Every structure is written in structure tokens, then in C-alpha cells.
Amino acid sequence: MKVFNLGNTVTKNEFSKKLNLKFPLVVAPMAGGPTSPELVIASSEAGVLGSIGAAYYNRNEIEEFISKVRLQTQKPVAINLFIPHEEPQISESLISRAIKATEKFRQQLNLPQPSLLPPYEENFDEQFDTVLKLKPKVFSFVFGLLKPEYVQAARKEGILLIGTATTLEEALALQESKVDAITLQGFEAGGHRGIFNSTAADSEVSLLNLIDQCRDKIKIPLIAAGGLMNSNDIKAVLSRGAHAVQLGTAFLACKEAATSAPYRKALLATPDRRTKTTRVFSGRFARGIENLFMQEMEKHSDAILPFPAQNKFTRDIRGASLKNGLSGYLSLWAGTGQGELWTGSAGELIQRLFLT
Ligand SMILES: Cc1cc2nc3c(=O)[nH]c(=O)nc-3n(C[C@H](O)[C@H](O)[C@H](O)COP(=O)(O)O)c2cc1C
């Protein structure tokens, strides 16, 4: 049997060398709560790439976050954003259906009737300008391709680019667009699916199949993501042809993660977490632990707004759920990986993943 000593293989690893990493690991960007400056600092200080999930932050929030990080570490970090899409046009009748389908949740949570106006997401151009100004070592992104002029601008500032693919076709398009590495996101992954077309069906390619499909056709480093929880999982994908791994769920219960209390409780309650992909929270497929909101809203598929409008539309419900310590209406993003989650420090988890 081929024995993998990850501690040694990394010195030969192109991706790690480019970023001067001790271990070929990216701690996933986790927008919407779990990403904290402390998690990013602990990850990068432990010799892996910490990522700032900045998609829901405006210019000032991104600057504030990174200044906290830079007080504690000078090691490489990534800033991660969502590639924007054309603003969806939403009919009055769809909004009425969405309001009706969510009425009982708002009543239960004492929330007023919602109003929904564009814009539905942060201004990407402003976010990207801020990234250029802050010059992180890496800019990573999901949901599509970065415009050629933005690729050039990042390159000019010496920022490495990592795109996200869920299929071979998306990986080929990213390679063509001249990114430096690609995160291959298998169907097992927690959080939003990186599918370029937000309204398309999910092709549901598993991580191992995706690596097999991309291994020979993609010439740049491949970062495997989805359901990876322990050192055996990591060894399996590295020996299959990935150059590095990206883990999200495994870090969600670490002490530095800003995962909310009810979310943490749901993650830790059952090691055999039952997850599903759903569009009910944001309008885009994402994988999380099945809860009341998911079960109820899945019955109203004709009342789900397109991404990112649904995300804005359900934000008050998630906010009130959090305030009341309830996990039933929260998006409990998690991958298919099973087992107890590590509740110690991120640094200890990284040691366990690579040195045991
Ligand atoms: C809570 C959570 C939030 C996430 N947010 C983002 C994000 O903002 N940007 C991104 O590119 N990926 C995001 N992801 C997906 C991860 O990058 C990665 O694909 C996934 O965590 C890998 O699967 P795993 O959770 O089973 O390790 C998120 C994942 C989780 C669990």
C-alpha cells in the first residue's frame, strides 16, 4: 500500500509551495457567521490557508475584518466573494406566494410583514475594489467566472486566484480564464453549491468522480472539497490526484469559529448529521442539516424566489431564529461527512489532520 506522509508530500506540492504553506489545506471561507478573524488567524498561523468568507460584507466590513487579521498574522490569507449575477426580475404574484408560504414562520417569530427591494446583495465591484486595495495573497470566488479585466487587475497586484467548479465544464472554463488553482466542490460539500448557473439543476457529481474527470484535463492545482473530515479522507483525495484540500464543516465547531450557539448545538447533537441540498434559504442549492424550515418550505417550491432575492427575503427569519436560540429556522450548512466534530482549537485540528 502506498503510504502517504503528508508532512513530506507537501514540500513537493506546487500549490503549497506557491503559498508557502506547511500543509496543503484551505480552511473554507464560510460567509454568514462561522468565519471569524480568530479562525482565519489560527488557520494561517498553523501553516494552512485561512479564508475570509466576505460575500455578505460591504467595503468597510471587509476592511475592518482584515485589519483584525493583520494585527495577529502576516501569513497568507484568502478573501472570498460571490460572483454576481444579473438582478432577477420578480413578479408581484411570486412575491405574494413567497410571503404567504413564510407567513406562519414570521407569526411564530413575531416578525412584521416583510418588504423586499433590490439590491439583493452587496455591490461586487465595490467589494472587489476593496480586495485589490487590501492585496490578500489569494482571492477566491464561487458561482462563476471572474471578468477578464478583474483577472488582470488581480494579477497586477500579485493576488493569486482560486475559482470553484462543480463539474468538469466549469473547471475547464476556469482554467481558460487563467485562474491559478481550482476548488473542485463535490456534491458532498456543506454550504452553497458553486454551480455557475443559479437556476440550473445540480449535476450532483461526487468529489471522487470530479477529481477523476478533471485530473488529466486540468493543468493547474486542484483543491478537493466536500465531505472531508479526517486524515484518511485527505489522503484518499490527494492520492487520487488532488493537490490540496478545502474543509469547511470539520472546522465549524472549533473554538475560534463564530458558529452560533443553536447551529453548534445542532451540529454536535448527532454525529450522523442528516443533510440535504435545498433552495429554500437563498434560492440557490446549498447543503445543510435538515430542519423545520427546510421541511416545511420544500412543500412550496413555487414560492421560492430566485437567488439572491430569497436570501434577502429570509434574512429576518434567520435573524429572529438566532436571537431566540432556535435552530429550526436557521440555515445549518454542513457537508455529508459524518462523525463527532472537533471542539478544540483549529491549530490542534490541523495537527490531527496532518500529523497523526
Ligand atoms: C457554513 C458554510 C459556509 C460556506 N460559505 C462559503 C462561502 O462563503 N464561499 C465559498 O466559496 N464556499 C463556502 N462554503 C463551501 C466551502 O467552501 C466548501 O466547499 C465546503 O465547506 C466543503 O465541504 P465540507 O463542508 O463538507 O468540508 C461554505 C461551507 C459551509 C459549511
The ligand as a Tripos MOL2 file, in Angstrom:
@<TRIPOS>MOLECULE
LIG
   31    33     1     0     0
SMALL
NO_CHARGES

@<TRIPOS>ATOM
      1 C1        -21.1410   27.2340    6.8320 C.3       1 LIG1
      2 C2        -20.5300   27.2080    5.4660 C.ar      1 LIG1
      3 C3        -20.4250   28.3920    4.7510 C.ar      1 LIG1
      4 C4        -19.8130   28.3920    3.4960 C.ar      1 LIG1
      5 N1        -19.6400   29.5890    2.8380 N.ar      1 LIG1
      6 C5        -18.8900   29.6230    1.7090 C.ar      1 LIG1
      7 C6        -18.5100   30.8620    1.1300 C.ar      1 LIG1
      8 O1        -18.8380   31.9440    1.6210 O.2       1 LIG1
      9 N2        -17.7680   30.8280   -0.0090 N.ar      1 LIG1
     10 C7        -17.3410   29.6440   -0.5820 C.ar      1 LIG1
     11 O2        -16.6430   29.6800   -1.5900 O.2       1 LIG1
     12 N3        -17.6850   28.4590   -0.0430 N.ar      1 LIG1
     13 C8        -18.4340   28.4240    1.0920 C.ar      1 LIG1
     14 N4        -18.7440   27.2110    1.6620 N.ar      1 LIG1
     15 C9        -18.3640   25.9620    0.9650 C.3       1 LIG1
     16 C10       -16.9240   25.5930    1.2620 C.3       1 LIG1
     17 O3        -16.0620   26.4240    0.5420 O.3       1 LIG1
     18 C11       -16.5840   24.1340    0.8900 C.3       1 LIG1
     19 O4        -16.9220   23.8780   -0.4500 O.3       1 LIG1
     20 C12       -17.2980   23.1190    1.7700 C.3       1 LIG1
     21 O5        -17.2880   23.5310    3.1180 O.3       1 LIG1
     22 C13       -16.6140   21.7660    1.6520 C.3       1 LIG1
     23 O6        -17.4050   20.7620    2.1900 O.3       1 LIG1
     24 P1        -17.3830   20.3440    3.7470 P.3       1 LIG1
     25 O7        -18.1810   21.3920    4.4610 O.co2     1 LIG1
     26 O8        -18.0410   19.0160    3.7520 O.co2     1 LIG1
     27 O9        -15.9550   20.3440    4.2070 O.co2     1 LIG1
     28 C14       -19.3500   27.1770    2.9230 C.ar      1 LIG1
     29 C15       -19.4900   25.9840    3.6370 C.ar      1 LIG1
     30 C16       -20.0510   25.9860    4.9010 C.ar      1 LIG1
     31 C17       -20.1570   24.6880    5.6520 C.3       1 LIG1
@<TRIPOS>BOND
     1     1     2 1
     2     2     3 ar
     3     2    30 ar
     4     3     4 ar
     5     4     5 ar
     6     4    28 ar
     7     5     6 ar
     8     6     7 ar
     9     6    13 1
    10     7     8 2
    11     7     9 ar
    12     9    10 ar
    13    10    11 2
    14    10    12 ar
    15    12    13 ar
    16    13    14 ar
    17    14    15 1
    18    14    28 ar
    19    15    16 1
    20    16    17 1
    21    16    18 1
    22    18    19 1
    23    18    20 1
    24    20    21 1
    25    20    22 1
    26    22    23 1
    27    23    24 1
    28    24    25 2
    29    24    26 1
    30    24    27 1
    31    28    29 ar
    32    29    30 ar
    33    30    31 1
@<TRIPOS>SUBSTRUCTURE
     1 LIG1         1 GROUP 0 **** ****
